[in-house]
Amino acid sequence: MRCGIPSRHAQDARAGVTFIELLAALVLAVLMAGGVMAALHLEGRTLPEVVGRDVVQTGLSSMQQFVADTLQNALDVRSWDASQVVCDTVDGGTVAIRLISAGVSGGQPVTQLQVTTTPAGGAAPPVVRTWALPAMTLAGTTFSVQGSLVTIHWHAVSIGSSVTSAAADWDATYAIGGGN
């Protein structure tokens, strides 16, 4: 430096980025990328489980309402076991609510709900409604009867999700001829 004018070499040294500044920027970039990756990984794991639970809850809600409506027309219980209940209806026919096996999917047994309504006297063919909701099994659902009360222990699992994250378990009791 002569006469107060900085040399070209001194100007070049001040204009660049130091090694320490470069390392600090690199550490910050790695930390931010790690945070983004962790958030994406967590969302990728939990979103399917939440969707699975929603499918199970929606399916069970509609099935439960259909069973309640069906049993309102029942007169008394003709027979039952853990996998089915058969009732006489007020019009002289029968209604059978049963669990049926539909094979295996994703390593889990697929069990569906089937409701068969048979009119009195065989004047018309039976009406069969099978609840085959996509990606859901009712394996573990059971029936019990005490007097005029039918209790269904609903157990539903979204196929392809872990049992603990997508299972729905609850008891619903229906009064024969009186709805839910």
JOWOVEN-V520160 format. One record per residue. N is the residue number from 1. SS is DSSP state (2 for helix, 1 for strand, 0 for the rest). OMEGA is omega in degrees with one decimal (* if undefined). D_FIRST is the distance of its C-alpha to the first C-alpha in whole Angstrom. Layout:
BEGIN
n=<N;N>
ss=<SS;SS>
omega=<OMEGA;OMEGA>
d_first=<D_FIRST;D_FIRST>
END
This chain:
BEGIN
n=<1;2;3;4;5;6;7;8;9;10;11;12;13;14;15;16;17;18;19;20;21;22;23;24;25;26;27;28;29;30;31;32;33;34;35;36;37;38;39;40;41;42;43;44;45;46;47;48;49;50;51;52;53;54;55;56;57;58;59;60;61;62;63;64;65;66;67;68;69;70;71;72;73;74;75;76;77;78;79;80;81;82;83;84;85;86;87;88;89;90;91;92;93;94;95;96;97;98;99;100;101;102;103;104;105;106;107;108;109;110;111;112;113;114;115;116;117;118;119;120;121;122;123;124;125;126;127;128;129;130;131;132;133;134;135;136;137;138;139;140;141;142;143;144;145;146;147;148;149;150;151;152;153;154;155;156;157;158;159;160;161;162;163;164;165;166;167;168;169;170;171;172;173;174;175;176;177;178;179;180>
ss=<0;1;0;0;1;0;0;2;2;2;2;2;2;2;2;0;0;0;2;2;2;2;2;2;2;2;2;2;2;2;2;2;2;2;2;2;2;2;2;2;2;2;2;2;2;2;2;2;2;2;2;2;2;2;2;2;2;2;2;2;2;2;2;2;2;2;2;2;2;2;2;2;0;1;1;1;1;1;1;1;1;0;0;1;1;1;1;1;1;0;0;0;0;1;1;1;1;1;1;1;1;1;1;1;1;0;0;1;1;1;1;1;1;1;1;1;1;1;0;2;2;2;0;0;0;0;1;1;1;1;1;0;0;0;0;1;1;0;0;0;0;1;1;1;1;1;0;0;1;1;1;1;1;1;1;1;1;1;0;0;0;0;2;2;2;2;1;1;1;1;1;1;1;1;1;0;0;0;1;0>
omega=<179.5;176.6;176.9;178.6;-179.3;177.6;-179.0;-179.0;178.3;178.6;-179.9;-178.8;-179.3;-175.8;-175.5;178.5;-179.9;179.6;178.6;178.5;178.7;178.2;179.3;178.8;179.4;178.3;178.1;179.9;179.2;178.4;179.3;179.0;177.4;177.5;178.5;-179.6;179.4;179.2;178.8;178.7;179.5;179.5;178.9;178.7;-172.3;-176.9;177.8;179.6;178.2;178.3;178.2;178.2;179.5;178.1;-179.5;-177.4;179.3;179.0;179.2;-179.9;-179.4;176.8;-178.4;178.7;179.4;178.7;179.1;179.0;-179.6;-177.9;174.2;-179.6;-180.0;-179.9;176.3;-179.3;178.2;179.0;177.1;167.1;-173.8;-176.6;179.8;171.5;179.0;-177.4;168.2;179.8;-177.0;179.4;176.9;178.3;176.8;171.5;179.0;176.2;-174.4;173.8;179.2;178.4;179.7;176.8;-177.7;176.8;179.9;-179.8;-179.2;175.4;179.7;178.6;-178.2;176.9;178.5;177.9;179.7;177.7;-179.9;179.8;179.3;172.9;178.9;-179.3;179.3;179.4;178.0;175.4;-177.8;176.1;178.8;177.8;179.3;179.9;-178.0;173.3;179.2;175.1;177.5;178.9;-178.5;175.7;-179.5;178.0;168.7;-176.9;170.9;-177.9;-179.0;179.3;175.5;177.2;175.2;172.5;-178.2;172.4;-178.0;-179.8;174.1;-177.7;-179.9;176.3;178.7;-176.2;-176.2;-175.7;-174.0;-179.2;173.8;-179.4;169.5;177.4;174.2;-178.9;-177.3;176.5;177.9;179.9;-177.4;-180.0;-175.3;*>
d_first=<0;4;7;6;6;5;5;9;10;9;11;13;14;14;17;19;22;22;25;27;27;28;31;32;32;35;37;37;38;41;42;43;44;47;48;49;51;53;54;55;57;58;60;61;63;64;65;68;69;69;71;74;75;75;77;79;80;81;83;85;85;87;89;90;91;93;95;96;97;99;101;102;104;105;109;109;107;109;107;104;102;98;97;99;102;104;106;109;108;110;111;113;110;108;104;102;99;97;94;94;92;90;88;85;81;78;80;82;86;86;89;90;92;95;98;101;103;107;109;113;115;113;114;110;107;105;102;99;95;93;90;87;84;81;79;81;84;87;87;88;90;93;96;99;102;104;107;105;102;99;96;93;91;88;85;83;80;78;78;75;73;73;77;75;73;75;79;81;84;86;90;92;95;97;101;103;105;102;99;96>
END
